[in-house]
């Protein structure tokens, strides 16, 4: 765990289970939290506003991102303004396009120009990063979430793209790059190696933090013992 505490990349907990979010919030190495409508639906949340405002009663000193859920840009703007009014530590997640593949840059520009802290989400190309940076107010804090894990799911190495994205963000000094949708604990250290500002990590991956620098011979033995124990408990015989 010592390596976790020396990371320059900030770890944000990604989830929508209230108990889990509060547990992660209490850990000093968790520097912020994010959620999204998919995670909230899986957690059984039906009252969006009540859930968000209840979490904000406790989480007041770390950034917390909530997402708009309309597909209409005017309604997205209305939702974004309301969400941003809930607390100073709130960032509003704006998808890079709507479901019609219409880009959100005009809305991003309008919100950022008005001082709304946005978290532009679901980016996967450098063109999207470049155009988002151009739309942001460089004087207003913001996040740009590139879904590196989903890029990797396509068989592409996300590292060169993420490193190039870091260069593009130099044009907007208050914007921070988020390595989103990581697939394994190693991604935290890959993000740190390229100087990525933030990585969002789900609770399932965060549970593996105790394995950082775990001795591999012992890990091998643990695995053999697990296989043996499960075979005995299953009552296998030949």
C-alpha positions as CSV (number, residue, x, y, z in Angstrom):
1,X,0.0,0.0,0.0
2,X,3.0,2.3,0.4
3,X,3.2,2.8,-3.4
4,X,-0.5,3.9,-3.4
5,X,0.3,6.7,-1.0
6,X,3.2,8.0,-3.2
7,X,1.2,8.1,-6.5
8,X,0.9,11.5,-8.2
9,X,-2.2,10.3,-10.0
10,X,-5.3,10.9,-7.9
11,X,-7.6,7.9,-7.4
12,X,-11.3,8.6,-7.6
13,X,-13.8,5.9,-6.5
14,X,-16.4,5.0,-9.1
15,X,-19.7,3.7,-7.8
16,X,-23.3,4.3,-6.8
17,X,-23.7,2.2,-3.7
18,X,-24.1,4.7,-0.9
19,X,-22.5,2.7,1.8
20,X,-19.6,1.8,-0.5
21,X,-19.2,5.4,-1.6
22,X,-19.0,6.6,2.0
23,X,-16.5,3.9,2.9
24,X,-14.3,4.9,0.0
25,X,-14.7,8.6,0.8
26,X,-13.3,8.0,4.3
27,X,-10.0,6.6,2.9
28,X,-7.3,9.2,2.6
29,X,-6.0,7.8,-0.7
30,X,-9.4,8.4,-2.4
31,X,-9.2,12.0,-3.6
32,X,-12.7,12.2,-5.3
33,X,-15.7,10.2,-6.4
34,X,-17.7,9.7,-9.5
35,X,-20.9,7.9,-10.5
36,X,-23.1,7.6,-13.6
37,X,-26.7,6.6,-14.5
38,X,-25.7,3.0,-15.3
39,X,-24.1,2.4,-11.9
40,X,-27.0,4.1,-10.2
41,X,-29.5,1.9,-12.0
42,X,-27.5,-1.2,-11.0
43,X,-27.6,0.0,-7.4
44,X,-31.4,0.3,-7.5
45,X,-31.5,4.1,-7.2
46,X,-34.9,5.5,-8.4
47,X,-34.8,9.0,-6.9
48,X,-31.8,10.7,-8.6
49,X,-31.9,14.0,-6.8
50,X,-32.5,12.6,-3.3
51,X,-29.7,10.2,-3.7
52,X,-27.2,12.9,-4.9
53,X,-28.2,15.5,-2.3
54,X,-28.0,12.9,0.5
55,X,-24.5,11.9,-0.5
56,X,-23.5,15.5,-0.5
57,X,-24.5,15.9,3.1
58,X,-21.4,13.9,4.0
59,X,-19.1,14.4,1.0
60,X,-18.3,18.1,1.0
61,X,-14.5,18.3,0.7
62,X,-13.7,16.0,-2.2
63,X,-14.9,16.4,-5.9
64,X,-18.0,14.5,-6.8
65,X,-19.3,14.0,-10.3
66,X,-23.0,13.5,-11.2
67,X,-24.2,13.1,-14.8
68,X,-27.0,14.7,-16.7
69,X,-29.3,12.1,-18.3
70,X,-31.3,14.0,-20.9
71,X,-30.6,13.4,-24.6
72,X,-31.7,17.0,-25.5
73,X,-29.1,19.7,-25.2
74,X,-31.5,22.4,-23.8
75,X,-32.6,19.9,-21.1
76,X,-29.0,18.8,-20.5
77,X,-28.2,22.5,-19.8
78,X,-31.1,22.9,-17.4
79,X,-30.1,19.7,-15.6
80,X,-26.4,20.7,-15.5
81,X,-27.2,24.1,-13.9
82,X,-29.4,22.5,-11.3
83,X,-26.8,19.8,-10.5
84,X,-24.0,22.3,-10.3
85,X,-26.0,24.4,-7.8
86,X,-26.1,21.6,-5.2
87,X,-22.6,22.1,-3.9
88,X,-19.2,23.7,-4.7
89,X,-17.5,20.3,-5.0
90,X,-19.9,19.1,-7.7
91,X,-18.7,18.5,-11.2
92,X,-21.4,17.9,-13.9
93,X,-20.8,15.0,-16.3
94,X,-21.6,15.9,-19.9
95,X,-21.5,13.1,-22.5
96,X,-19.3,13.9,-25.5
97,X,-22.3,13.4,-27.8
98,X,-26.0,12.7,-27.4
99,X,-27.4,9.4,-28.7
100,X,-27.7,10.9,-32.2
101,X,-24.0,11.3,-32.3
102,X,-24.4,15.1,-32.2
103,X,-21.4,16.6,-30.4
104,X,-21.8,18.4,-27.1
105,X,-19.1,21.1,-27.6
106,X,-21.5,24.0,-27.8
107,X,-23.1,23.0,-24.5
108,X,-19.7,22.4,-22.9
109,X,-18.5,25.8,-24.0
110,X,-21.6,27.5,-22.7
111,X,-21.5,25.8,-19.3
112,X,-17.8,26.2,-18.8
113,X,-18.0,29.9,-19.9
114,X,-20.7,30.3,-17.1
115,X,-18.4,28.9,-14.5
116,X,-19.9,25.3,-14.3
117,X,-17.3,22.7,-13.5
118,X,-17.9,20.0,-16.1
119,X,-16.7,16.4,-16.4
120,X,-16.8,15.6,-20.1
121,X,-17.3,11.9,-20.3
122,X,-17.2,8.9,-22.7
123,X,-14.3,10.3,-24.9
124,X,-12.3,7.7,-26.9
125,X,-10.4,9.7,-29.6
126,X,-7.8,12.4,-29.6
127,X,-10.0,14.5,-31.9
128,X,-12.7,14.5,-29.1
129,X,-10.1,15.5,-26.6
130,X,-8.8,18.3,-28.8
131,X,-12.2,19.7,-29.5
132,X,-13.2,19.4,-25.8
133,X,-10.1,21.4,-24.7
134,X,-11.0,24.1,-27.3
135,X,-14.5,24.3,-25.8
136,X,-13.5,24.7,-22.2
137,X,-13.0,27.9,-20.3
138,X,-9.3,27.6,-19.3
139,X,-10.0,29.5,-16.1
140,X,-12.6,27.0,-14.8
141,X,-11.7,23.6,-13.3
142,X,-12.9,20.7,-15.4
143,X,-12.3,17.0,-16.1
144,X,-11.9,15.2,-19.4
145,X,-12.7,11.5,-19.0
146,X,-11.2,9.3,-21.6
147,X,-12.4,5.7,-21.4
148,X,-9.0,4.0,-21.7
149,X,-10.4,0.7,-20.5
150,X,-13.0,0.6,-23.3
151,X,-10.3,1.5,-25.8
152,X,-8.3,-1.5,-24.5
153,X,-11.4,-3.7,-25.0
154,X,-11.1,-3.1,-28.7
155,X,-7.6,-4.5,-28.8
156,X,-5.9,-1.1,-28.9
157,X,-3.3,0.1,-26.5
158,X,-4.7,3.2,-24.8
159,X,-1.3,4.3,-23.4
160,X,-0.1,6.3,-26.5
161,X,-3.5,8.0,-26.8
162,X,-3.6,8.9,-23.1
163,X,0.0,10.3,-23.2
164,X,-1.0,12.4,-26.3
165,X,-4.1,13.6,-24.5
166,X,-2.0,14.8,-21.6
167,X,-0.1,17.0,-24.1
168,X,-3.3,18.5,-25.4
169,X,-4.5,19.4,-21.9
170,X,-1.6,21.7,-21.5
171,X,-3.7,24.2,-23.4
172,X,-6.2,24.3,-20.6
173,X,-4.2,24.3,-17.4
174,X,-7.3,23.9,-15.1
175,X,-8.5,20.8,-17.0
176,X,-7.5,17.4,-15.7
177,X,-7.4,14.1,-17.6
178,X,-9.2,11.2,-16.2
179,X,-8.2,7.6,-17.1
180,X,-11.7,6.1,-17.0
181,X,-13.0,2.5,-17.0
182,X,-9.8,0.8,-15.9
183,X,-9.8,-3.0,-16.1
184,X,-7.1,-3.9,-13.7
185,X,-5.0,-2.6,-10.8
186,X,-2.0,-2.2,-13.1
187,X,-3.8,0.6,-14.9
188,X,-3.4,2.8,-11.8
189,X,0.4,2.6,-12.2
190,X,0.3,3.0,-16.0
191,X,-1.7,6.2,-15.5
192,X,0.8,7.4,-12.9
193,X,3.7,6.7,-15.3
194,X,2.4,9.1,-17.9
195,X,1.4,11.7,-15.4
196,X,-2.3,11.3,-15.9
197,X,-4.1,13.5,-13.3
198,X,-6.9,11.2,-12.2
199,X,-8.0,7.5,-12.6
200,X,-11.5,6.4,-11.7
201,X,-11.6,3.0,-10.1
202,X,-14.5,0.8,-9.3
203,X,-14.9,-0.8,-5.8
204,X,-14.1,-4.3,-7.2
205,X,-10.7,-3.1,-8.3
206,X,-10.1,-1.0,-5.2
207,X,-10.6,-4.2,-3.1
208,X,-7.4,-5.5,-4.8
209,X,-5.2,-2.7,-3.4
210,X,-3.9,-4.9,-0.6
211,X,-2.2,-7.0,-3.4
212,X,0.1,-4.2,-4.4
213,X,3.7,-5.5,-4.2
214,X,2.4,-8.8,-2.7
215,X,5.2,-11.4,-2.8
216,X,4.6,-13.6,-5.9
217,X,5.8,-16.9,-4.4
218,X,3.3,-16.5,-1.6
219,X,0.6,-15.4,-4.1
220,X,1.3,-18.6,-6.1
221,X,1.0,-20.8,-3.0
222,X,-2.3,-18.9,-2.0
223,X,-3.7,-19.8,-5.5
224,X,-2.7,-23.5,-5.2
225,X,-4.3,-23.6,-1.7
226,X,-7.5,-22.1,-3.1
227,X,-7.8,-24.7,-5.9
228,X,-7.2,-27.5,-3.4
229,X,-9.7,-26.1,-0.8
230,X,-12.4,-25.6,-3.4
231,X,-11.9,-29.1,-4.8
232,X,-12.3,-30.6,-1.3
233,X,-15.3,-28.5,-0.6
234,X,-16.9,-29.5,-3.8
235,X,-16.4,-33.2,-2.9
236,X,-14.7,-34.1,-6.2
237,X,-13.5,-37.6,-6.7
238,X,-12.3,-39.9,-9.5
